[in-house]
Amino acid sequence: MQQSSGNPNAQNLASPAPPNQEVEGELSITDCFKTLLTIQKNTAVQFQATQLQAERAQARADEQRRHDAERLAAVEEQRRLDNERFAEQRRLDAERIAAIDEQRRLDNARFEEQRRINTEKLALLEEIAKNSVTKQESTPAPATRVDGRIDLTRFRTSDGPQFKGPFQIVEPFLTWMQGVKIFFSTRNVTHSDDKRLVLGALITETNLLSYYANVLASYEGKSWDEFRDCLFKFCLPEDWRTELRQTIKHLEMSNSKSFMEYSGRARTLQSLVNFEKHSFSDLDLAEFVMFGLPHALKTKVKDFQLLATKDFNYSEFESRTNGFYATLPRTRSTATRTPSTLSSNPMERLDPEAYLWRLFSYLDSV
């Protein structure tokens, strides 16, 4: 204690201690200020960053609102367009329905008008028919005039046999002439001039029609036989009867035909040969028919001497031969006839009308 109190230098050295403490305190305050500044700076940076994020978020929100507004506007525009389109479609549908209703109304009106017209026509036809019947009953018109002529203005030729050809083929022409003969007989056409005039309406084949027109006037007042002979000379060869005989001679009974079909064909050709002149007898026909029979059936005819009877009758010969044919053992072909089995003779290719008139001519000759 004494040393320290007695040494003034030591006391002087110990006295500066408080100022050192103040320096240390001042440094702490500086550090505090620095820390505060740093905190403020960091706070400012964070605030700026937060403010920037907020601005960006606001910008994004504004952009999203703009997009939403545009999308909403587009939806509204699409809805408006859809409404307009639906309204237009409804308008078109209404117009179409109105047009359909109008068309239906017009159709009904037209149908009603047509029914009315048909009713009037039917009533008129009934009235005409009634008057016609009354007129016919009161004043019946004679079919023929006093001079034997027919009224050509009222004579119907539409149901007569029509000659359609082929040209210069024997059988179709003769069949047609047989039909013409029957037609004139059933319609009571007897005058030669009437026959010539009516015949022109029954020709549709070009060559014969042209020839008919050229020679018609030159035969006025002449007989029907003369006019018919000139047609025969133009349409048929001179030996047409011989040609038909040859056809009959070469007839053969095929497996696809029955005996009655075969015999009917032969009798048809015989009626053509004997047209207006009987030159081919039934016995001659039966002989030619026998030559074309199959061997077994021909043997039956010969064994029973069907052709050797005194008073030969073709119908009896045909009936007995058909009986033999029905009892013969054979295999009947059911297949359809091939084109190679069809007759190549053009005289056999006749239209239905020709066959009909040929049938009439055959019945007329029996």
MOKA-V334952 format. One record per run of one state. SS is the DSSP state (helix for helix, strand for strand, loop for the rest). FROM is the first residue (numbers start at 0). LEN is the number of residues. Records with the same first field share a line. If there is no record, write none. Layout:
SS: FROM-LEN + FROM-LEN
This chain:
loop: 0-1 + 6-1 + 14-2 + 138-5 + 144-5 + 150-12 + 163-6 + 186-5 + 200-2 + 203-2 + 215-1 + 219-4 + 235-4 + 249-9 + 273-8 + 291-3 + 303-10 + 327-11 + 341-4 + 348-3 + 365-1
helix: 1-5 + 7-7 + 16-122 + 169-17 + 191-9 + 205-10 + 216-3 + 223-12 + 239-10 + 258-15 + 281-10 + 294-9 + 313-14 + 338-3 + 345-3 + 351-14
strand: 143-1 + 149-1 + 162-1 + 202-1
